[in-house]
């Protein structure tokens, strides 16, 4: 078929129209898909920003809405939240995105959906923010209030599940800013701080920086301690003392280094808690109170409420608190307080010290007391054990074939590769020369045991120590150190190791456990937390036998009946003991080294170790403390 000019013109027109229509459809489709992508990107960006509690980088229809949003959600800023995007719908220049919120509050999840209106202003898509975007029932007049609902903190229990740490009455001294003129706040803070003997400048800064209705705590005192505060504190404008309760031990110092303390959460603790702990919560600050804070503290509850312009409060969410659980320990309150009183009796200027008591039959840790210094050396100290380590040396010699009655030489001095070792200053001269192993042990003859070292191979002390529980690595649920007894490097070090120096280290608890092992006839592992699933190092060396244990008990008894522990002879029961002195540090002006003072003992179903960081001798410094405890 042949077309004429008119036909060709009509055909061309139809092609142009078709091409134009197709181009229009293509461009329209591109615009449609482009807008959809922008809307979804905006919704995703909005959700991510809401999870960070800030809309500073989100395009909003009103710039002021970013500040309004931050002000509205500020009470929830420390609470973890995730926000995801659900269904997104679009109609012309408007769209809506479903936001799915999940807050972590009080150990529970607060889940709900809101709608986010999105509008196109001719240039780009923006969020049309309102309070309802945060929670659908919120209006412009509402503000959010978040209240923490305190959980009952668990108690720390001791022997017989009797409470050791429980709620006890306290007084909280501080400034109530509603009871003092603003111009006088700083002066009142300084006056109260001076009366309570705390940092005045620091307290004034805290008080002045707090809100106008705040109570700013200065000091918390037990009720019995508060009687020592000048009653004229009440004359200071704004100063008050609020009655309250806090989880406390029987005394301020009761096992403080081990159990730890509780108090208001610090900023660092709050940050690390990932929302579990909030400002004002009482938490464990140190020791077992901090280590087991999630067990003891439980989970505080929380209430989120909206407060309208009329002051009416309506609840949006509530999670009830989950009370904490009790923490069971083996501590004997009477023994612990007795041990602490004995150590405190040495005076405020006394060197650091420790006293540990155990029950050999089951390993129960009955007392872990620390003297001055504020450190938990009772269970974690690392010190040369001195002659108390001769318990290990004696076991090694027994295993090498030496019998208690065998004669060994106890000279006044002994030279090992150029280093001269000697006995302690007042070593009895009638116990020098040829003496039995029992006599050498009872009187703590250094030179005799050093002279017998050639009977021991380089692993003998390590294996004997292992048999008594020393040098092992346990996970017992509390801070602990069980010492080290590495093979010696050379004869001089071996000689020092034999008398508990060299590279040999132990804690007071480790030496109490060694004594307990002799009493029980097997390696005893201390137990403080009976409900904790301990990981116990069973050791690699041959186990202690009952025959070996009996011989060692006889040697310990000889120390009391015929040796350096004779002053314990009048203490009730068949007490066995060992004194110890260990040199450390650098020589003083007199050329002598300072010495640690040690003493260990067994008495019935009790094993005790006493340590004084700087003392004259085991019998002279640690001995009287041990004697007082065993009475």
C-alpha positions as CSV (number, residue, x, y, z in Angstrom):
1,X,0.0,0.0,0.0
2,X,1.4,3.4,-0.9
3,X,0.7,6.4,1.2
4,X,0.3,9.9,-0.1
5,X,1.8,13.0,1.4
6,X,-1.1,13.5,3.8
7,X,-1.0,9.9,5.0
8,X,2.7,10.2,5.6
9,X,2.2,13.4,7.6
10,X,-0.5,11.7,9.8
11,X,1.7,8.8,10.4
12,X,4.6,11.0,11.5
13,X,2.3,12.8,13.9
14,X,1.1,9.6,15.5
15,X,4.7,8.6,16.0
16,X,5.6,11.8,17.6
17,X,2.6,11.6,19.9
18,X,3.4,8.0,20.9
19,X,7.0,8.9,21.5
20,X,6.0,11.9,23.7
21,X,3.5,9.8,25.6
22,X,6.1,7.1,26.2
23,X,8.7,9.7,27.3
24,X,6.2,11.2,29.7
25,X,5.4,7.8,31.2
26,X,9.1,7.0,31.6
27,X,9.8,10.4,33.3
28,X,6.8,10.0,35.5
29,X,7.9,6.5,36.5
30,X,11.4,7.8,37.3
31,X,9.9,10.5,39.5
32,X,7.6,7.9,41.2
33,X,10.4,5.5,42.0
34,X,12.8,8.4,43.0
35,X,10.3,9.8,45.5
36,X,9.6,6.4,47.0
37,X,13.3,5.9,47.6
38,X,13.6,9.3,49.2
39,X,10.7,8.6,51.5
40,X,12.1,5.3,52.6
41,X,15.6,6.8,53.2
42,X,14.1,9.6,55.3
43,X,12.1,7.1,57.3
44,X,15.2,5.0,58.0
45,X,17.2,8.1,58.9
46,X,14.4,9.2,61.3
47,X,14.3,5.8,63.0
48,X,18.1,5.8,63.5
49,X,18.1,9.4,64.8
50,X,15.2,8.6,67.3
51,X,17.3,5.7,68.7
52,X,20.0,8.3,69.4
53,X,17.5,10.7,71.0
54,X,18.5,13.5,68.6
55,X,16.8,14.9,65.4
56,X,19.6,17.5,64.7
57,X,20.4,15.9,61.3
58,X,16.9,15.1,60.3
59,X,15.0,17.4,57.8
60,X,12.0,18.8,59.8
61,X,9.2,21.1,58.7
62,X,10.1,23.4,61.6
63,X,13.7,23.7,62.8
64,X,12.6,24.3,66.3
65,X,11.1,20.8,66.5
66,X,14.6,19.3,67.0
67,X,15.0,21.1,70.3
68,X,11.4,20.3,71.3
69,X,12.0,16.6,70.7
70,X,15.2,16.5,72.7
71,X,13.5,18.3,75.6
72,X,10.6,15.9,75.5
73,X,12.6,12.7,75.5
74,X,15.4,13.9,77.8
75,X,14.1,11.9,80.8
76,X,14.6,8.8,78.7
77,X,18.0,9.7,77.3
78,X,19.9,7.1,79.3
79,X,17.5,4.3,78.4
80,X,18.3,2.0,75.5
81,X,15.8,2.1,72.6
82,X,15.5,0.6,69.2
83,X,13.3,2.1,66.5
84,X,12.5,0.3,63.2
85,X,10.4,1.2,60.2
86,X,7.3,-0.7,59.4
87,X,4.8,0.1,56.6
88,X,5.4,3.2,54.6
89,X,2.4,4.7,52.7
90,X,2.4,7.6,50.2
91,X,-0.3,9.8,48.8
92,X,0.7,12.8,46.6
93,X,2.9,15.2,48.6
94,X,2.3,13.4,51.9
95,X,3.5,10.1,53.3
96,X,3.4,8.2,56.6
97,X,5.9,5.8,58.1
98,X,5.0,3.3,60.9
99,X,7.7,3.5,63.6
100,X,8.1,0.4,65.9
101,X,9.6,1.4,69.2
102,X,11.2,-1.0,71.8
103,X,12.5,0.5,75.0
104,X,14.5,-1.5,77.5
105,X,13.1,-0.4,80.9
106,X,13.3,-2.2,84.3
107,X,14.3,-5.4,82.7
108,X,11.3,-5.4,80.5
109,X,10.4,-4.2,77.0
110,X,8.0,-1.4,76.3
111,X,6.8,-1.9,72.7
112,X,4.4,0.3,70.7
113,X,4.0,1.8,67.3
114,X,3.6,5.4,66.2
115,X,3.0,7.2,62.9
116,X,5.6,9.6,61.4
117,X,4.0,12.1,59.0
118,X,6.2,13.0,56.1
119,X,5.5,15.9,53.7
120,X,7.1,17.2,50.4
121,X,7.7,20.9,50.3
122,X,8.3,21.0,46.5
123,X,12.0,20.4,47.0
124,X,12.5,17.6,49.4
125,X,10.7,15.3,51.9
126,X,10.6,16.4,55.6
127,X,9.3,15.1,58.9
128,X,6.3,16.8,60.3
129,X,7.2,16.3,64.0
130,X,4.8,16.3,66.9
131,X,4.9,14.7,70.4
132,X,2.6,12.0,69.1
133,X,5.4,10.8,66.9
134,X,7.2,9.7,70.2
135,X,4.1,8.2,71.8
136,X,0.7,8.4,70.1
137,X,-1.2,9.8,73.1
138,X,1.2,12.7,73.8
139,X,0.1,16.3,73.1
140,X,1.9,19.6,72.8
141,X,1.2,20.3,76.5
142,X,2.6,17.0,77.8
143,X,6.0,16.3,79.3
144,X,7.5,13.0,80.2
145,X,8.4,11.9,83.7
146,X,10.5,8.8,84.4
147,X,10.5,7.4,87.9
148,X,12.8,4.6,89.2
149,X,11.1,2.1,91.5
150,X,13.7,0.8,93.9
151,X,14.3,-2.9,94.2
152,X,14.9,-4.4,97.7
153,X,18.6,-5.2,97.8
154,X,19.6,-8.7,98.8
155,X,21.4,-9.4,102.1
156,X,24.8,-10.9,102.6
157,X,24.4,-13.9,104.9
158,X,27.0,-15.6,107.0
159,X,27.3,-18.8,109.0
160,X,23.9,-20.3,109.6
161,X,22.4,-18.0,107.0
162,X,22.4,-15.2,109.6
163,X,22.4,-11.7,108.0
164,X,25.8,-10.1,107.9
165,X,24.8,-7.2,105.6
166,X,21.3,-6.0,105.8
167,X,19.3,-2.8,105.9
168,X,20.3,-0.7,108.9
169,X,19.2,2.8,109.9
170,X,21.2,5.8,108.7
171,X,20.9,9.6,108.6
172,X,21.6,11.4,105.3
173,X,23.0,14.8,106.0
174,X,22.6,17.4,103.2
175,X,21.2,20.7,101.9
176,X,17.5,20.9,100.9
177,X,17.5,23.8,98.5
178,X,13.8,24.4,99.0
179,X,14.6,25.4,102.6
180,X,17.2,28.1,101.9
181,X,17.3,31.3,100.0
182,X,19.2,30.9,96.7
183,X,21.7,33.6,97.6
184,X,22.6,31.7,100.8
185,X,23.0,28.2,99.3
186,X,26.8,28.3,98.8
187,X,27.4,29.5,102.3
188,X,25.1,26.9,103.9
189,X,26.9,24.2,101.9
190,X,30.3,25.3,103.1
191,X,29.2,25.5,106.7
192,X,27.7,22.0,106.7
193,X,30.7,20.6,104.9
194,X,33.0,22.0,107.6
195,X,30.9,20.6,110.3
196,X,30.9,17.1,108.7
197,X,34.6,17.4,107.8
198,X,34.2,16.9,104.1
199,X,35.6,18.8,101.1
200,X,33.8,22.2,101.4
201,X,34.6,23.6,97.9
202,X,33.6,20.4,96.2
203,X,30.3,20.2,98.1
204,X,29.5,23.8,97.4
205,X,29.9,23.2,93.7
206,X,27.6,20.2,93.8
207,X,24.9,22.1,95.7
208,X,25.0,25.2,93.6
209,X,24.9,23.0,90.4
210,X,21.8,21.1,91.5
211,X,18.3,22.0,90.6
212,X,16.3,24.5,92.7
213,X,14.3,21.7,94.4
214,X,17.1,19.3,95.0
215,X,18.3,17.6,98.2
216,X,22.1,17.4,97.8
217,X,23.6,14.7,100.0
218,X,26.8,15.6,101.9
219,X,27.4,12.5,104.1
220,X,25.6,9.3,105.2
221,X,26.2,8.1,108.7
222,X,25.0,5.1,110.7
223,X,22.4,6.2,113.3
224,X,24.8,5.4,116.1
225,X,27.6,7.4,114.4
226,X,25.4,10.4,113.8
227,X,25.2,11.2,117.5
228,X,28.8,12.6,117.1
229,X,27.6,15.3,114.7
230,X,27.3,18.8,116.2
231,X,23.5,19.3,116.8
232,X,23.9,22.9,115.7
233,X,23.9,21.7,112.1
234,X,20.2,22.2,112.2
235,X,20.8,26.0,112.6
236,X,22.4,26.1,109.1
237,X,19.7,27.3,106.6
238,X,18.7,24.4,104.4
239,X,20.6,21.7,106.4
240,X,18.6,18.6,107.1
241,X,19.2,15.0,108.2
242,X,16.9,12.5,106.6
243,X,16.2,9.1,108.2
244,X,16.8,6.2,105.8
245,X,18.1,2.6,105.6
246,X,21.1,1.2,103.8
247,X,22.5,-2.3,103.4
248,X,25.3,-2.3,105.9
249,X,27.5,-4.8,107.8
250,X,27.5,-4.8,111.6
251,X,30.3,-2.3,111.7
252,X,31.9,0.1,109.2
253,X,35.0,-2.0,108.9
254,X,33.4,-5.5,108.9
255,X,35.1,-7.4,106.1
256,X,35.0,-4.2,104.2
257,X,37.9,-5.0,101.8
258,X,36.3,-8.4,100.9
259,X,32.6,-7.6,101.0
260,X,32.9,-4.1,99.7
261,X,30.6,-1.2,100.2
262,X,27.3,0.1,98.7
263,X,26.4,3.7,97.8
264,X,24.9,5.9,95.0
265,X,26.0,4.8,91.6
266,X,28.8,6.8,90.0
267,X,28.7,8.2,86.5
268,X,31.2,5.5,85.4
269,X,29.0,2.7,86.8
270,X,25.9,4.1,85.2
271,X,27.6,4.3,81.8
272,X,28.9,0.7,82.0
273,X,25.5,-0.7,83.1
274,X,23.9,-0.2,79.6
275,X,20.7,1.2,81.1
276,X,20.4,-1.2,84.1
277,X,21.5,1.4,86.6
278,X,20.2,5.0,86.8
279,X,21.2,8.1,88.6
280,X,20.3,7.8,92.3
281,X,20.3,4.0,92.4
282,X,22.2,2.4,95.3
283,X,24.7,-0.2,94.0
284,X,27.8,-2.1,95.0
285,X,30.8,0.1,94.7
286,X,33.5,-2.4,95.6
287,X,34.3,-6.0,96.7
288,X,31.6,-8.7,96.5
289,X,28.9,-6.0,96.6
290,X,30.1,-4.8,93.2
291,X,31.1,-8.2,91.8
292,X,27.6,-9.6,92.6
293,X,25.6,-6.4,92.2
294,X,23.2,-7.8,89.6
295,X,22.4,-10.7,92.0
296,X,22.1,-8.5,95.1
297,X,20.7,-5.4,93.5
298,X,18.0,-7.1,91.5
299,X,16.4,-4.9,88.8
300,X,14.9,-1.5,89.7
301,X,11.4,-1.0,88.3
302,X,10.5,2.0,86.3
303,X,7.4,4.1,85.5
304,X,7.0,6.3,82.5
305,X,4.2,8.9,82.8
306,X,2.9,11.9,80.9
307,X,2.1,15.0,82.9
308,X,-0.2,17.5,81.3
309,X,-0.4,21.3,81.7
310,X,-2.9,20.8,84.5
311,X,-0.4,18.6,86.4
312,X,-2.5,15.5,86.0
313,X,-0.3,12.4,85.6
314,X,-1.2,9.4,83.4
315,X,0.8,6.2,83.3
316,X,2.2,5.2,79.9
317,X,4.3,2.2,81.1
318,X,5.3,0.5,84.3
319,X,7.7,-2.3,85.1
320,X,7.7,-3.6,88.7
321,X,11.1,-4.0,90.4
322,X,12.6,-7.4,90.8
323,X,14.1,-7.7,94.3
324,X,17.7,-8.8,94.7
325,X,18.7,-12.2,96.0
326,X,20.7,-12.9,99.2
327,X,24.3,-13.8,98.8
328,X,25.3,-16.7,101.1
329,X,28.8,-16.7,102.6
330,X,30.6,-18.8,105.2
331,X,31.8,-15.9,107.3
332,X,31.3,-16.2,111.0
333,X,30.3,-12.7,112.2
334,X,31.7,-13.2,115.8
335,X,35.1,-14.6,114.5
336,X,35.4,-11.8,111.9
337,X,34.7,-9.1,114.5
338,X,37.1,-10.7,116.9
339,X,39.9,-10.8,114.3
340,X,39.3,-7.2,113.3
341,X,39.3,-6.0,116.9
342,X,42.7,-7.8,117.5
343,X,44.3,-6.3,114.4
344,X,42.8,-2.8,115.2
345,X,44.3,-3.1,118.7
346,X,47.8,-2.6,117.2
347,X,46.9,1.1,116.6
348,X,46.3,3.4,113.8
349,X,50.0,3.6,112.9
350,X,50.5,-0.2,112.8
351,X,51.6,-1.7,109.4
352,X,49.2,-3.6,107.2
353,X,48.2,-6.9,108.6
354,X,45.7,-9.8,108.1
355,X,44.2,-12.7,110.0
356,X,42.5,-15.6,108.2
357,X,40.6,-18.4,109.9
358,X,39.3,-21.6,108.2
359,X,37.4,-24.7,109.1
360,X,39.6,-27.6,107.8
361,X,36.7,-30.1,107.7
362,X,34.9,-28.3,104.9
363,X,37.2,-25.4,103.9
364,X,34.7,-22.8,105.2
365,X,36.4,-19.4,105.3
366,X,35.3,-18.1,108.8
367,X,37.2,-14.9,109.0
368,X,39.2,-12.8,106.5
369,X,40.3,-9.7,108.4
370,X,42.6,-6.9,107.3
371,X,44.3,-4.4,109.5
372,X,45.4,-0.9,108.3
373,X,46.0,-0.1,104.7
374,X,42.6,-0.6,103.1
375,X,43.7,-3.5,100.9
376,X,42.4,-7.1,100.8
377,X,45.7,-8.7,101.7
378,X,44.0,-11.5,103.6
379,X,42.9,-13.3,100.4
380,X,45.0,-11.7,97.7
381,X,48.3,-10.5,99.3
382,X,51.5,-11.8,97.7
383,X,54.3,-12.1,100.2
384,X,57.2,-14.4,101.0
385,X,55.8,-16.7,103.7
386,X,59.2,-17.1,105.5
387,X,59.5,-20.0,107.9
388,X,55.8,-20.9,107.8
389,X,56.8,-22.4,104.4
390,X,59.0,-24.9,106.3
391,X,55.8,-26.9,106.5
392,X,56.2,-27.5,102.8
393,X,60.0,-28.1,103.1
394,X,59.3,-30.7,105.9
395,X,56.9,-32.5,103.7
396,X,59.4,-32.5,100.8
397,X,62.1,-33.9,103.1
398,X,59.8,-36.6,104.5
399,X,59.1,-37.7,100.9
400,X,62.9,-37.8,100.2
401,X,63.3,-40.3,103.0
402,X,64.2,-38.1,106.0
403,X,62.4,-39.2,109.2
404,X,61.4,-36.8,112.0
405,X,64.0,-38.3,114.3
406,X,66.8,-38.3,111.8
407,X,69.8,-36.1,112.7
408,X,70.7,-33.1,110.6
409,X,73.2,-30.3,111.2
410,X,72.1,-26.9,112.5
411,X,75.2,-24.6,112.3
412,X,75.1,-20.9,113.2
413,X,75.6,-20.0,109.6
414,X,75.8,-21.7,106.2
415,X,77.5,-20.4,103.0
416,X,75.8,-21.2,99.7
417,X,77.7,-20.1,96.6
418,X,79.0,-17.0,98.5
419,X,75.8,-16.0,100.2
420,X,75.7,-16.5,103.9
421,X,72.5,-17.6,105.6
422,X,72.0,-17.5,109.3
423,X,69.3,-18.1,111.9
424,X,67.2,-15.5,113.6
425,X,68.9,-13.3,116.2
426,X,67.7,-15.0,119.4
427,X,67.9,-18.6,118.1
428,X,68.6,-20.8,121.1
429,X,72.3,-21.9,121.1
430,X,71.5,-25.2,122.8
431,X,69.6,-26.1,119.6
432,X,72.6,-25.7,117.3
433,X,74.7,-28.6,116.1
434,X,73.4,-32.1,115.5
435,X,69.7,-32.0,116.0
436,X,66.7,-34.0,114.8
437,X,64.4,-32.8,112.0
438,X,61.7,-32.3,114.7
439,X,64.0,-30.1,116.7
440,X,65.2,-28.1,113.7
441,X,61.6,-27.6,112.6
442,X,60.3,-26.8,116.1
443,X,63.0,-24.1,116.6
444,X,62.9,-22.9,113.0
445,X,66.6,-23.6,112.2
446,X,67.2,-22.1,108.8
447,X,70.7,-23.5,108.3
448,X,69.6,-27.1,109.0
449,X,66.9,-27.1,106.3
450,X,69.2,-25.2,103.9
451,X,71.9,-27.8,104.5
452,X,69.4,-30.6,103.7
453,X,68.4,-29.1,100.4
454,X,70.7,-31.5,98.5
455,X,68.2,-34.2,99.3
456,X,65.6,-32.4,97.2
457,X,65.4,-32.2,93.5
458,X,64.3,-29.0,91.8
459,X,60.6,-30.0,91.7
460,X,60.4,-31.3,95.3
461,X,59.2,-28.1,96.9
462,X,56.8,-27.3,94.0
463,X,55.2,-30.8,94.4
464,X,55.1,-30.7,98.2
465,X,53.5,-27.2,98.1
466,X,50.9,-28.5,95.6
467,X,50.0,-31.3,98.0
468,X,49.1,-28.6,100.5
469,X,47.2,-26.5,98.0
470,X,49.9,-23.9,97.4
471,X,50.6,-22.7,93.9
472,X,47.2,-23.8,92.5
473,X,44.9,-21.6,90.4
474,X,41.2,-21.8,91.5
475,X,38.1,-19.9,90.5
476,X,36.2,-19.6,93.8
477,X,34.0,-16.7,93.0
478,X,36.0,-14.1,95.1
479,X,39.4,-12.5,94.8
480,X,42.1,-15.0,95.9
481,X,45.7,-15.9,95.5
482,X,47.2,-19.3,96.3
483,X,50.9,-18.5,95.8
484,X,53.7,-19.5,93.6
485,X,56.5,-22.1,94.2
486,X,58.5,-22.2,90.9
487,X,61.5,-24.5,90.5
488,X,64.7,-22.7,91.7
489,X,67.2,-21.2,89.4
490,X,70.5,-22.1,91.1
491,X,71.6,-23.2,94.5
492,X,71.3,-19.8,96.2
493,X,67.7,-19.5,95.1
494,X,67.0,-23.0,96.2
495,X,68.4,-22.3,99.6
496,X,66.2,-19.2,99.9
497,X,63.1,-21.2,98.8
498,X,63.6,-23.8,101.4
499,X,63.1,-21.2,104.1
500,X,60.1,-19.5,102.4
501,X,62.0,-16.7,100.6
502,X,63.5,-16.7,97.1
503,X,60.6,-16.6,94.6
504,X,58.1,-18.3,96.9
505,X,55.0,-16.3,97.5
506,X,51.7,-16.8,99.3
507,X,48.7,-15.0,100.7
508,X,47.6,-15.3,104.3
509,X,44.6,-17.3,103.1
510,X,46.9,-19.7,101.2
511,X,49.0,-20.3,104.3
512,X,45.8,-20.9,106.4
513,X,44.7,-23.4,103.7
514,X,48.1,-25.2,103.9
515,X,47.7,-25.5,107.7
516,X,44.1,-26.6,107.2
517,X,45.3,-29.3,104.7
518,X,47.6,-30.7,107.3
519,X,44.8,-30.8,109.8
520,X,42.3,-32.4,107.4
521,X,44.8,-34.8,105.8
522,X,44.2,-33.6,102.3
523,X,44.5,-30.4,100.3
524,X,41.7,-28.1,101.5
525,X,40.2,-25.5,99.1
526,X,38.8,-22.5,100.9
527,X,35.0,-21.9,100.5
528,X,33.5,-18.5,100.9
529,X,30.5,-18.7,98.6
530,X,28.8,-22.1,99.0
531,X,26.4,-21.5,96.1
532,X,29.1,-20.6,93.7
533,X,30.1,-23.2,91.1
534,X,33.8,-23.2,91.8
535,X,36.4,-24.3,89.3
536,X,39.0,-26.2,91.4
537,X,42.5,-26.9,90.3
538,X,43.1,-30.5,91.6
539,X,46.9,-30.2,91.2
540,X,49.3,-32.5,89.5
541,X,51.6,-33.7,92.3
542,X,51.1,-36.7,94.5
543,X,48.3,-36.1,97.1
544,X,49.0,-35.7,100.8
545,X,48.7,-39.0,102.6
546,X,47.3,-39.4,106.1
547,X,50.6,-40.7,107.4
548,X,52.4,-37.6,106.0
549,X,49.7,-35.3,107.5
550,X,50.0,-37.0,110.9
551,X,53.8,-36.5,110.9
552,X,53.3,-32.8,109.9
553,X,50.7,-32.4,112.7
554,X,53.3,-33.8,115.2
555,X,55.9,-31.3,113.9
556,X,53.5,-28.4,114.3
557,X,52.7,-29.6,117.8
558,X,56.4,-29.7,118.6
559,X,56.7,-26.0,117.9
560,X,54.4,-25.4,120.8
561,X,55.7,-28.0,123.2
562,X,59.4,-27.5,122.5
563,X,60.0,-24.6,120.2
564,X,59.4,-21.1,119.0
565,X,55.7,-21.3,119.7
566,X,56.0,-22.3,123.4
567,X,54.0,-19.2,124.4
568,X,50.9,-21.0,123.1
569,X,51.3,-23.9,125.5
570,X,48.6,-22.6,127.8
571,X,46.0,-22.1,125.0
572,X,43.2,-24.7,125.2
573,X,43.4,-27.7,122.9
574,X,46.3,-29.4,121.2
575,X,47.5,-26.4,119.3
576,X,50.0,-26.9,116.5
577,X,51.8,-23.9,115.1
578,X,54.7,-22.5,113.0
579,X,56.3,-19.1,113.2
580,X,57.7,-17.3,110.3
581,X,59.9,-14.3,109.5
582,X,60.7,-13.2,105.9
583,X,63.2,-10.5,104.9
584,X,62.1,-8.1,102.1
585,X,63.0,-4.8,100.5
586,X,66.3,-3.0,100.7
587,X,68.7,-2.8,103.7
588,X,68.1,0.1,106.1
589,X,70.7,2.4,107.6
590,X,71.7,-0.4,110.0
591,X,72.3,-2.7,107.0
592,X,69.4,-5.0,107.9
593,X,66.4,-5.8,105.8
594,X,62.8,-5.2,107.0
595,X,60.9,-8.4,107.8
596,X,57.4,-9.8,107.4
597,X,56.0,-11.5,110.5
598,X,53.9,-14.7,110.1
599,X,52.4,-17.4,112.2
600,X,50.1,-20.3,111.3
601,X,48.3,-22.6,113.7
602,X,45.8,-25.4,113.9
603,X,43.4,-26.0,116.9
604,X,40.8,-28.6,116.6
605,X,38.7,-27.9,113.5
606,X,40.3,-24.5,113.0
607,X,43.2,-23.3,111.0
608,X,44.6,-19.8,111.3
609,X,47.2,-17.6,109.6
610,X,48.3,-14.2,110.9
611,X,50.5,-11.8,108.9
612,X,52.0,-8.4,109.7
613,X,53.7,-6.7,106.8
614,X,56.5,-5.1,108.9
615,X,57.4,-6.9,112.2
616,X,60.2,-8.0,114.4
617,X,59.6,-11.7,114.2
618,X,56.8,-14.3,113.8
619,X,56.7,-15.1,117.5
620,X,57.2,-11.6,118.7
621,X,54.8,-9.7,116.3
622,X,52.3,-12.1,114.8
623,X,52.4,-14.5,117.8
624,X,50.5,-12.4,120.3
625,X,47.8,-11.7,117.7
626,X,47.4,-15.4,117.0
627,X,47.3,-16.2,120.7
628,X,44.6,-13.6,121.4
629,X,42.5,-15.1,118.6
630,X,42.8,-18.7,119.8
631,X,41.9,-17.9,123.4
